[in-house]
Each structure stands twice: as C-alpha cells, then as structure tokens.
Amino acid sequence: MKRYFLLFIIISLFFASCSRNKAVEATVINTQTEVDSVYKLMNNHQFNSEWFNGKFKGAYHNPDDKQIFTGQIRIRKDSLIWISITAIMNIEVFRIEVKPDSFTFINRIEKTYIKSSTEFLRKRIGVDVDFEMLQSVLLGNDFPYYETSVFKLNDKGNKYQLSTISRRKLKKQSIEYEDNSKILVQNILVDKQTYKIDKQTVKVVGNDKTVLRINYNNFQLVNNQLFPHNMIIKYKEDNKTFIEFNFSKILIDEKVRFPFKVSKKYTEVKIEDR
C-alpha cells in the first residue's frame, strides 16, 4: 500500500467534481428568483445530523495499482471527523482525526504519525481547504460559508445545473469576504426529484491542477433522510485515478465515541518542511 495514499483521500474529499457524461441540451434559466428557489430547495434537502457513524468498503485505483480497504467514518457535526482504515485480516492501518483547525494522521504500519494544522493543507495544495468543506463532501452537501448569490441555473432534463466561475468564501457570521484570492469555479448537478447533489465539480481559479470529481450514487433513506451509499472521487483528467466508497451501514442521531491516542513509541513525521 502506498505510503500515504490516505492523505490523498483526505485531500480529495475537500473538493469535488463530476465525470464526463453524454451531452444533454441545457436550457438557461436567467431569473434570479428561479436560481434562488432551486438553491434553497437543495439547501433544505441537505443531510443533517449531529452524529454520523458509517461503515464502508473502499478501493483506491490508479493506472498501476489497486488497493482494497474497509473503514469507518464518524462525525460530530461541526466539531470532529474520525476515520479508521483497515486492510487484510481486519487490521487497522490508518486512523485520522480532523478538527476545525487541525488534523492528525496515524500510520499503524510504519508506527509514525503526522500532526498539523489545516493551514498546512492550504499551503500544500494551494486552496483554502477546511473542516467544513470536508464534512460537506462526506455528507453530500454544499459548502457552507460561501457565496450563494453567484450561481447560474441550467435545466438539463432530469437535473438542474448550478454553476459559477467566481464563488468566494465569506467570513463566518459575516457577509465580508474572507480572502479574495480564494475563488471557486463550481458546477453542481442537482436531481429534480430529490434535490440532492448527484455530482459536483470544484476547482480554484488559477490552479487548474487542483480539480477533483465526486459522484454521489445509490441514495437510500437513513432516518428519513437520503444519503449516498456510493461515492466516487476522481483525481486526475485521465479518470484512471480514483477512490470509491460503498457504505454498508449508517447510523445517525446516536452519540458515538472517537477513540484516538498516539502511542509514545510512534515517530512524528514532520511534513511542513518537505
């Protein structure tokens, strides 16, 4: 297994996009009232729970390799994301803890760990990745604290397409822009019947290399809320590098534990200076 392929999973989950489909003739909808109405319906149908606990089977593919793994994701809304990855014989190989301002990555195989701020991720991949974005992608939701009035709306058959070439992040509890240098180009495909996000494309203006594709499939009811039990994250233009998650069991609204402790025998890996 590649040394830190799970870091790719974490980084991948901060962004999203969609794979190429057969062209569908789109009808442009110009009135802001209609745009606002579709966005509001999508927002009202977002997955919402204080507690989330999901088990999954996953696969990491690239042109030269394929890795199969299982795992579990636990979330306390707006506070903590906990991820455990197991390999052959149900042996845990990685454990990750993500908080609004930091993340810690434990490699059980090499007996090492990485501890850093989310600012590190921002510097490494050139975008303002944050806790809220990761949480949103894992739950199939739109990003909070970004402009909502900049979308254009297209009617694409059984989908709505919300798109923008200049979506900026706002400061929390404010309508001021947090940083004008972080501008998203974003396309969201929304199912007309469920108003759930089917696919999403996100990249940062001026950084064409940072583009990921996420497809959400196999929506099933979980406590009367639709949740995508299949997620496919594509990382490169060749569409041959991707990660797939298939959720088998999901519990929400039930308090869960987040066991996380770094052994004193483990060695810290300093990655900021690499």
N, C-alpha and C positions, 0 to 999 in steps of 0.2 A: 504494500500500500504506500502510495506516495507520502513523503514525509509529512507534509502539512496540507494535504488536499482538502481537509475540512475547513481550513481557513478560506479556501476558495468558496466553500459552501456558504460560510458566513458572509463574505463579501458579496457573493452572488445574490444573496437574499435581500440585500439592501436596494437592489434595483430590479426592474422587471421589463419584459417585452414580449412580443408575440412572434411566432414563427410565421413564415410566408404561407398564405392561403390562396386559393383561386380568387381571381379578381371579382369583386362584386360591385356593380354600379352603385355609386353613392349619390344620395340627394342631399344637397347642402341645406341646412336649416339655419336661417340667419337671425331670427328674432331672439333677443336675449332672454325673453320670458320662457321660450321653449328650452333653451340651453339650461337656464337655471332650474327649470322643472325637472329635467332628466337628471341633472347633477344631484338635486335634492332627493329624488327617489332613490338613486344609487346610494347616497349617503345614509338614507333612512334604512336601507336594507343591508348595511354592513354588519359583519359578525361582531357581536358584543357580549363579552363575558368577563367577570372579574377574575375567574380562574379557568385555565385551559390545561388539559392533560391529554396528549395524543401519542399513540404508538404507531410506528411506521416501518415499512421495508423500503430500502433505497438502493439506488445504483448510480455510480459515477462512471461516465463514459468519456473517452477521448479517442482520437484515431489510433492510438497504440495500446490502450489499456481499458479494462473494465473492472470495477470493484463493486462488490455486493455487500451491503451492510444493513443492519437494523438499528432502530433507535427510538428515542422518546423525547418529546418536546413538552416542557411545562412552562406556563406563563402566568404571572400575576400582572394584571393589566397596569401598564404604565410604570411598572416597578422592576420587574425581573424576568429574564428569559433564561431557561435552563435547558441544555441539550446534552444528551448522552448517546454515544455511538458505540455499538457493539459489532463484533466481527464473528468469525468462525467460533463455534462451541460456546456462543453467548458470552464471550469475554469482552468486557468494556475496553475500548482502545482510546477513546477521547471523551472528555467531559468539558462543557463550556458553560460559563456563567456570564451573561450580558446584563449590565445595569445601564441606566440612562447616561452615565458618564464614564463607564469603564467596561472592559471585558477581560476574562481570564480563561485561558485555554490549557487544559491538562492533556499531555500525551503519555498514556499509561505504558505504551510500548517502549519508548525511549527514556521514560522516567524524567521527563522535563515538563516545564510549564512556561507559559507566556502570560504576562500581566501588563496591560497597557490601557491607555485612555482611548476613547473613540476619536480623539484628535489624531492619534496615530493612523487610524484607518483613513481619515480625511486626507492626510498627507500622502499616504501610500498609493491611494487610487484616484486622488485628485477631485474628490467630490465630498460634499458635506454629509457623509453617512451618519446616521444617528439611531438611537434606540427606537424611536417612534416609527422610522421607516422599516426597520427590520420586523418589528411587531406587526406592522400593517401588511407586509408581504406574506408573512407566515399565516396570517388570518384571511388573506384575500381581500384586504381593504385598501382604500385610497390613503395617500399620505396626509397626515394632519399638519397643520401649521404651514400650509402652502396656499397661495392664492387660489380662489375658487371662481373668480370672475373673468378669467382669461381664456376659457375654452371656446372652441368652435364645435358645432354639432353636425354630424352627418348621419343620415338614415341609410343603413346598409342592410336592407332586408330584415332579417330577424334580430339584428343588432343595432345598437347606437354606437357611434364612434365619437368620443370626446377627445379633442386634440388641442395642443397648444405648443407653440415654439418658444414661449418665454414665461415659464411659471417660476416665480420666485418664492423663497421661503420667508415667512413672517416671524417676527419675534413672538414668543408665547405671551398671551394676554395682551396683545397689541396688534395694530394693523401696520406697524412700521416694518420696513424690510430689514431682515437680519443681516444680509450680505448680498449686495447686488451682483457679485461675481458668481454666485451660485444660481444659475438659471437652468431650469429643466426643459427639455423637449420631451413631451409626453403624449402617448396615444393610449387610450383606454377603450376596449370593446366591452360594451355592457349588454347583457341579454335582455331583450324587451319584455320577457315574461317574468323573470325573477329579479331583474335589476341588480344582478350580481356581476362582478368583473370576471369576464371569461379570459381575457388576455390583456397584457399591458406591455408597453414599450417605454423605456425611460433612458435618456442619456443626458449628459451635461453639455451645454453649449461650449464649443471649443475643445471638447475632449471626445472625439469620435471613437476612441478605443474603449471607452467605458460604456458599453451597451450590453444589456442583458435582456433575455426574453423569458417571460414566465407565462405558461399556460395553466389555467385552472380548469380541471375536469372532474367528472363524476361527483356532482353535488348531491349530498344526502342530508336529510334532516338530522340535526343534533339539538335536542330540546327545543324543537320548533324553529330552529334557525338553520339555513342552508350553509353547508361548509364543503369546500372542495376536497375530496378524499384523494385526489391525484394532482400533483404539481410537477411541472416540467420546467427546469431552468436551463436555458441555453445561453452559452457564454461567448461563443465566437461566431463569426459570419459563416463559417463552413457548416454550422449546425451539427457538427460531429462531436462537439464537447458539450456535455450537458449532464445534469443531475435530475433524477426522478425520485419523487417521494410518493408512496402509496400508503395512506393511513388505514389501519385496520381497526383501531379502537380509539374513540374520542370521548372524553368526559369533560363537562363544563359545569361551572357553578358549584364545584365541590373543592374545598380547600385542599391544597397539596403541599407536600414538603419539597424543599430544594437542597438536598444534601450536597455540600461542596466543601472539600477540605484538601489542601495541597500538602502532600507528605513532606516532612523535613528532609527526606532522603532524595527528593527530586531537585534537579538543577534548573535554575531560571535561565531561559534563553532571552537575551537582550536583542530585540529586533529593530528598535528605533534607529540604530546606527548602521544597519545593514544596507 
